[in-house]
């Protein structure tokens, strides 16, 4: 399940349970529209008791990230599980975006300070 909040050039998302195509049907249009309006965006993505992704949903995520590598200014991935941090670090070579992993609420401060 995904919860989405928008503010200026920032999108805040909180993901729970297991992300699937229905979640991406909700997420991707919001992200694309925000990019269209602002050219570059900041994306706060909190994983709260996230169990992972379905295979197809994960592929959609990777595809979106690769297609929009120059449109994501800052990406904050927030959670407290080591495998999420490892996943974030694995994404870094695939993008020019400023992407950081956070264990704490400082992510909202970092994501909102970025100037586009």
C-alpha positions as CSV (number, residue, x, y, z in Angstrom):
1,X,0.0,0.0,0.0
2,X,1.2,3.5,-0.7
3,X,0.3,6.9,0.8
4,X,1.2,10.0,-1.2
5,X,1.5,13.6,-0.3
6,X,2.6,16.4,-2.6
7,X,4.2,19.8,-1.7
8,X,5.7,22.1,-4.2
9,X,8.4,20.1,-6.0
10,X,8.5,17.4,-3.4
11,X,6.6,14.1,-3.3
12,X,6.3,12.2,0.0
13,X,5.4,8.6,-0.1
14,X,5.0,6.0,2.6
15,X,5.0,2.4,1.5
16,X,3.7,-0.5,3.6
17,X,3.2,-4.2,3.2
18,X,4.1,-5.4,-0.3
19,X,4.1,-3.0,-3.3
20,X,2.3,-4.2,-6.4
21,X,1.1,-2.9,-9.8
22,X,-1.9,-1.2,-8.2
23,X,0.5,0.9,-6.1
24,X,2.5,1.8,-9.1
25,X,-0.7,2.7,-11.0
26,X,-1.2,5.2,-8.3
27,X,2.4,6.4,-7.8
28,X,3.8,6.8,-11.3
29,X,1.2,9.2,-12.7
30,X,1.8,11.5,-9.7
31,X,5.6,11.3,-10.1
32,X,5.3,12.0,-13.9
33,X,2.9,14.9,-13.5
34,X,5.1,16.5,-10.8
35,X,8.2,16.1,-13.1
36,X,6.3,17.6,-16.0
37,X,5.3,20.7,-13.8
38,X,8.7,21.1,-12.1
39,X,11.2,19.5,-14.5
40,X,13.1,18.1,-11.4
41,X,11.6,16.8,-8.2
42,X,12.7,15.7,-4.7
43,X,11.3,12.3,-3.7
44,X,10.9,11.2,0.0
45,X,10.2,7.4,0.1
46,X,9.6,5.9,3.5
47,X,9.4,2.1,3.8
48,X,7.3,1.4,6.9
49,X,7.1,-2.3,7.5
50,X,7.6,-2.9,3.8
51,X,7.7,-6.5,2.8
52,X,9.1,-5.8,-0.7
53,X,7.7,-5.6,-4.2
54,X,6.1,-8.0,-6.6
55,X,8.4,-8.8,-9.4
56,X,6.5,-6.7,-12.0
57,X,6.2,-3.7,-9.6
58,X,9.9,-3.8,-8.9
59,X,10.6,-3.8,-12.6
60,X,8.3,-0.8,-13.1
61,X,10.3,1.0,-10.3
62,X,13.6,0.3,-11.9
63,X,12.3,1.4,-15.3
64,X,10.9,4.6,-14.0
65,X,14.2,5.4,-12.2
66,X,16.3,4.8,-15.3
67,X,14.0,6.8,-17.5
68,X,14.0,9.8,-15.1
69,X,17.6,9.8,-13.9
70,X,18.0,13.5,-14.6
71,X,14.6,14.5,-13.3
72,X,15.1,13.3,-9.7
73,X,17.1,15.9,-7.8
74,X,17.1,14.3,-4.4
75,X,15.8,10.9,-3.3
76,X,15.6,10.1,0.4
77,X,14.9,6.5,1.2
78,X,13.9,6.1,4.8
79,X,13.7,2.9,6.9
80,X,15.7,1.0,9.5
81,X,16.5,-2.3,7.8
82,X,19.9,-3.1,6.5
83,X,18.7,-4.6,3.2
84,X,17.0,-1.3,2.3
85,X,20.3,0.5,2.8
86,X,22.0,-2.0,0.6
87,X,19.3,-1.6,-2.1
88,X,19.8,2.2,-2.0
89,X,23.6,1.8,-2.4
90,X,23.1,-0.6,-5.3
91,X,21.0,2.1,-7.1
92,X,23.6,4.8,-6.8
93,X,25.7,3.7,-9.9
94,X,22.6,3.7,-12.0
95,X,21.7,7.3,-11.5
96,X,23.1,10.8,-11.4
97,X,20.6,11.7,-8.7
98,X,21.5,12.7,-5.2
99,X,20.2,9.6,-3.4
100,X,20.7,8.9,0.3
101,X,19.5,6.4,2.8
102,X,18.2,7.6,6.2
103,X,17.5,5.8,9.4
104,X,15.8,8.8,11.0
105,X,13.5,11.7,10.4
106,X,16.3,14.0,9.2
107,X,15.3,12.9,5.7
108,X,12.4,15.3,5.5
109,X,14.7,18.2,6.5
110,X,17.3,17.1,3.9
111,X,14.7,16.6,1.1
112,X,13.0,20.0,1.7
113,X,16.3,22.0,1.7
114,X,17.3,21.2,-1.8
115,X,17.1,24.0,-4.3
116,X,16.1,23.1,-7.8
